[in-house]
């Protein structure tokens, strides 16, 4: 196991690059990328970095030269033979050869496209443009780089023994969380913490701690590289990116209203009926469910990623009952801003009423709150989102209006088309 404090103290970026493999990404990016490669190979998209926590002025914390070094390094990465073999021959969700030969041949040759980097008002404006399958693979890497460079900027002010104590305290903090979670019978929990982690080494340590501390309660990690190295399950299905870009490609309001369901119809065909988890909140969960085609009620489950998680789960349970489905046989995955108190609360409320699982993200892999002066390592909300498709802007409404994004006129249009009424704003912590 790595001595993280010593590695940080003796840090040289060529020894510990932030992103060290194209597999150092979330599994759902690969699943989505295969679908996009098949259905939208020539669609031109633009992704942009968005720092929702504006008081953290990244361009004043992070050296531009070092940022460019890390981004340029990522553009040199290729799949190794072993990584390709793992993807081609492994079993994911009970299915062998989930990734088709034509996709793998493309992925093995992939070189991430160029980026554009500028500074404005104390923030970095980082954008990626090109064909959708190529550009989408930047998202997780870009976030991991910015998050870790911010961590490194803070850690540079600490001495060797301060670093040892910091990581000892961080390890103790996580282990105390694990001890609380051990008391939950039937718990199913996965690591979803790649995109806003403290560092790669820390995420890897957190996963190893979960393996030892939770045993079979820990179901795997979204990080493909860590899953491969520790021979555990790679976890993931799909994300908001698909309906956002599909909706931007819609020509009429009627096509816009159908876009979220076309995404899932394509997904169903892509995976032969496997991985049938809905993510309904892109344009509002209630409207999505009220207008959903009957065949979606037969899907395996739902992921709740914004708004009040308990309210979202109750809405899903009521919808399944109204469609003649048994909620106790359905899967609810909670994945928004989770920490132990919320996991315990939701587990007690919904265990037995549905099959429940948790995708634990930032507050698993980046919780150093209160451990350095000025709370300089507190997590913050950084995203890299698709902002246009073939020149048309994207929109995300979410169940939390504080997560909405897109031009104001388009947001109002989407609210009208998807019948989104009043929404309760919630603090966006991560």
N, C-alpha and C positions, 0 to 999 in steps of 0.2 A: 504494500500500500504506500502511495506517495507521501513523503513528508512535505505537505503543501506549504507550510511556513518557510521552510528552507528553499523550496523551489521559487517562491515569490521573492525572497530576499536576494537570491543569487540569479534573479531573472534575466534571461536573454531571450528575446522574442523568437529567434530562430530555433531555440531549443524547445520552447513552449509556444508555438503559434496558437492563436486563439481558436482558429478553425483548422483542424489538421486532416480533414478528410471530407469529401463530398457526402459521406454518410453521416457526418456530424450535423444532422438535421432531423426534423420530426418525420416520423413514418408517414403521416398523412400527406406530407408534401409529395412523397414519391407516389403514393396511391392516386392523389389528385393529378400529378404530372402525367401519369400514364393515361388517364382519362382525357386530359387536355391534349396530349400528343395525338390521341386518336380522333378527337372531335373538333379541336380548334387549333391545328398546328400552325396556321399562318396568321392568326389574330394578333394584332399589334397592341401591346399593353404598356402601361407605365406604372411603376411602383415608386412610392415615396416614403421616406422616413418621417414619422410624426411623433414629436415629443409632447405628450399631453401634460406633463409636469413641467410647465414652462419656467418655474423658478430654478430648475437645475439647468444651468447654461452650459451645455455640453461643449460648445466651441471654445469656451474659456477654460474648461477642465482638461480637455483632451487635445494633445498635440496633433496638428493636421498631418505632419509628416509621418508620424507613427500610425495614424489611422489609414493613410494611403498605403503604407507598407503592408498592413494587415489585409486590406482589401485586394491589393495587387497579388499578395501571396495566394489568396483564395482562387484567383483566376489562373493559377498554375496547377491547381489540383486536378487529378484524374482518378477515376476508380482504379484501385489496385486489382490484381488478379484474384486475390483472396476475397476482396469486397464484392466483386462481380459474382464469384462463385457462391457467396453467401446469399445474395439476392436471387440468383438464378435457381439455386437448388434447395433453398430452405423451405420450411413449411410455415406459413403465416395464417393464423386463424383457421387452422386445419386444412389449408389448401396448399398443395405443392405448385411450384411454377406460377405463382400469382402474377409475376411480371413477365409479359409476353416477350418473345425473342426480338421482335422489331423494336420495342421500347428499349430493351437492354442494349441492343446494338447502338441506338442513338445515345443512351445515357453513358455508355462506355467512351464515347467520343466527345461528350459535352465539355465545352469550355465556357464558363460563365461570361456573359457579354460585358462590355465596358460600363462604367458608372460615371455619373456626374456629381461632383462634390463642390459645394460652395458654402460660405458662411453668411448668415444673416441674423442680425439681432441676437447675437450670443448663441445661436443654434446652428447645427449643420443641416444643410439641405442636401440630402443624398437621394439620388434618383437613378432608376434603372429602366431602360427602354429597349423594346425589341419584340421578338416572337414570344408569345405567352409561355410555351414550355421552357424556353431558355431563361427568361427573366424571372419566373416565379421561384426558381431555385436560389435566388439571392436572398429572399426574405429572412429566413432563419439565421443565415450566416451574418447578414448585416446587423441584425439585432444582437446576436451573441457578441460580435466585435465591439459595438458601442457600449454594451453593458459591461463587458470585461475591461475595456479601456478606462471606463469611469471608475471601476473598482481599483484598477492598478494606479490611477492617479491619486486616489486616497491612500492606498497602501504604501506608496513611495515615501510618505511622511513618517512612517513607522520604523522603529528599529527592530533588530533581530528578535529580541525577547518580547517586545510588544506584539510582533506577529505571531510568535508561538502562543502567547496568552490569548490573543484574539481568536485564533483558530481552535484552541482548546475550549474557549467559551462557546464558539459557534457549534462545535461538535456536541458539547454538553446540552446546549439549547435544543438541537435536533433530537438527541437521544431522549431527552425528557418528553418531547412530543411523541416519539415512537412508543415510549412506555405507556403513555395515556391511550394511544390507539390500540395497544395490545388487548385492552379490556373490551373491545367491541366485537362481539360474536358475529361471525359471518361477514366481517369487513372485507371489501375488495377495493384496492387502491393502487393507482399507477402513478409514475413520475411523468408529469407534463411540463417540466421546468426548463426546457432547453432555451427557449427564446429570451428569457429574462433572467438567466442564471448569473450567479456571482462570477463563476469561471468554469471552464471545462473540468479542471481537476476537482473542483468542489462538487459539481454535479455528479461526477463519477464516484466521489466519496459518499455522497448522500445516497446514491443508488445501492452501493455496497452495504451501507448501514441499514437500509430498508430491507435488503435481502436477509441479513442476519437477524434484524430486530423483529420483522413481521412475518417471516417465513412465507407460507402460501397465501397469507393475506395480501402480500405485495404481488401484483399480477404482471408487472413489467414496466417498461419505460418507452416513452415516445421517441427517444433518441436512438437512431439506428446503429450508430457506432458503438455506443455503450451496450446496447442489446447484443450486438455481435460479440463484443469482447467478453461479456459475462454470461453468454449463452442463456439469455432470458428472452421473454416475449417482447417483440416490438409492437407497440400499441398505437392505434390511430385509425381514423376513418376519413372525414372530410371537414372543410372549414368554410368560413364566410366568403372566401375568395371566389368560389364557384358561382353562387347566386349573384354576387355583386357584379361580376364581369358578364355573366349571362344576361342579367337585367340591362346592363349598359348597351348590350348589342340589340336589345329589343327595339323595333321600329315604331310600334304603336302602344297605346295604353293596354290594349287587350293582350299583346305579346308580353308586355311587362308583367301583367298579372299572372301569366302562365310560366314565367321564367323560373321561379323557384322549383316548380314541379317538373319542368323539363330537365333541370339539373339532376333531380333524383331519378327520373326515368333513364337518363343516360348512365347514371351511376349503377342502377339496377342491372342494366344490360352489360356494363363493363365488368361487373363482378359476379355475374351469374346468380344474382339473388343473395350473395353474401354481403357482409359489412353494412347491413341495412339499419343504419342509425341516422335519424333525422337531426338536423341542426336548424330549428325553425325560427330563430330570433332575428335573422338578418334584416327583415322588414316588419318585424313584430310577430310574436308567437301566436297571439289570439287570432289575428286575421289569417295567418298561415294555416292554422288548424281548422278554422271555420270553413275555409274554402278548399281544403285538401281533398284530392280524389280518394275514393273509397279504398283503393289498393294500398294507400299509405298506412292505413290502420293496421294492416297485417305485418308491417315492418317490425323488426326486433325491438327497437327502442328509440330513445330521444336523448340528445345532449343539451343540457341547460347551461348557457354561457353568458347570460346577462340578466339584469333585473333581479327581483327577489327570487332566490332559488326555490324556496318552499312554495311560493305562489306559482312558479312555473311548473313545479312537479304536480301540484294539485290540479292545475289546468290540464296537464297531460293525462292524469288519471281520469278526470271527468270526461275528457274527449274519448279515451279508449272505451270507457263504459258506455258512452252514448253511441259508439260504433259497434257495440256488441263484442268487444274484446275484453279479455281478463287481464286487468293491470298487474296482477301478481305474477304473470308470466312475461311481463315486459321489463326492459332494462332502462333505467334512468341513470344517466351519467352526469354528475355535477362537476363543473370545471372552471367556475369563475371566482377568482380571488379567495380561494379556500385557505383556511388554516385550521388548526386542531379543534377549536371551539365550534366552528361552523360544521366541520365534518361530524363531530360527535352529535350535535344538535340534529342535523339532517338524518344521520343514521338512525337515531332513536325515533324520529318522527315517521320515517318511511320504510324501515326494515319490516319485511313481511307484507307490506302493501304493494311492493314492486321489487324487482331485482335492482339493487342500487350499487353504483360504483362511483369512485371519485378519481378525477384527474387532478392531482395536486401539483400546482405549478410554482409560481414565483416564491411563495412563502415556504416551500420546501427547499428550493435550490438557491435562494438569495435572501435569507432572513438573518441579517446582521444588525437588526434594529437595536439601537441602544448600546452597541458594543464599541463604538469609536466616538471621540469628542465631536460634538455638533451633529451627531447621527449621520455622518457623511456617507455611510454605506446603506442607508435605508433604501429599499427598492422604490422604483418609480415607474410610471406608465409610458413605455416607449413601444411604438408599433411601426410596422412597415407594411403599408396597405397598397392594394391596387387602386389607382386613382383615375385610370381611363382605359377604355378598350376601343380600338379603331377611332380614336379621337373623341369619343363620347365619355363624359364624366361618370364615375361610379358614385353610388350612394349606399350608405349603411344607416339604417334607422335604429336597430337594436331595441331591446326592451328597457334600456337605460338611455334616456335622451342625452346624457353626458358623453355617451360613446358614439353618438351620431356623427356622420361625416358626409361631405359632399356640398356642392353649390346650394345656396339657400333655396333658389327657385326649384331645383330638382328635388330637394328634400320635401318641399311642400307637395310637389306632384306625386312623389312616392307615397306620402302620407295619405293623399286622396285615393290613389289607386289601391293601396293595401288597407284602406279604412282604419288607419291608426288614429286612435283618439288620444285622450289625455294620458300622459305617462308620468310616473313618479321618478324624479331624478335621484340617483344614488351616487355617492362618492366613488370615484374611480381611483383605487389605490394602486393597482397593478394591472 
